[in-house]
Amino acid sequence: MFLEELGKIEEEAGRELREADSQDKLSSWHTRYLGRKGRLTSILKSIGALSLENRKEVGSKANQVKERLSLSFSQRKDELSCGPSLREDVDITLPGRPFTYGSLHPTTKVLREICTIFSGLGFGVVEGPEIEEDYYNFEALNMPEDHPARDMWATLWMENGLLLRTHTSPMQIRIMERASPPIRVIIPGRCYRYEATDATHESMFYQVEGLAVDKGITLAHLKGTLTEFSHLLFGEERKIRFRCDYFPFVEPGMEMSIECLSCQGKGCRTCRGSGWLEILGAGMVHPRVLERVNIDPEVYSGFAFGMGVERIPMLKYRIDDIRHFYADDLRFLAQFR
Ligand SMILES: [Zn+2]
């Protein structure tokens, strides 16, 4: 009878001990089983009433159970006081997990590079609003209401007649309204287009605008500035080319291309066989744009340029789809650490 009782006590005590998950529960367990009035203690006390033979057997069994429970109790106590790190099911010999580091977005990196280069050439850095008025985005840039060139920019209009700027050029007007020449600034920022997206078109992208206005500014100044910029960003050995192009707010207008980074000018898929990659549009500020902001085109002249920012890391790192940039896929972004 006593032996049976001892087996039952050991089983129950073991189960309750595993379930005890706080020091309070642990000490109440100790009182219940091993304390002065505990279940095991009362059996040990009543052994004296047994026959000599039974006394020996029950006594030794009871002492074994007591020893085992005491040992389990102190182990459990250690587990609870050391926390989970020393539990048996945690392998403390496993190597630690490495920290994950963030990194700058490829667009941010190139933007900073561009700003650093132009700061070195004496240009200030200015930012402007992404929500614009028709006046700044089109009209003041020599594109009145029914001007066909407005179609060059698929525009996102808002219900109140405002729009999301389609390029950073509206800031040319805002700056010339506020400041008088000499002016030398670049304007980095987001632009928006109402477009179906594909590998080379996104509805949101970055541009950097540049503007210089002073007495005696010529096309040579523009070419010199852009040549220096290209040398610093793409290397001095990289050939560049200027060709005529049309933008309503410059006259004459031109585009600048660099020798293809993939094929070194021999012709490949990236450059569509031409050996050249267009990097930016530029030109001399149109006299009518200057008149609009009350700068006398007989006295002052200026140049302006605008470039798409994502295109540069796309060419540099051979990224084949502009949509990767803002899809927030860490597998893509982590490559630029
Ligand atoms: Zn090529």
Residues whose N, C-alpha, C, O or C-beta is under 5 A from the ligand:
A	BS01	ZN	C260 S262 C263 G267 C268 T270 C271 G275
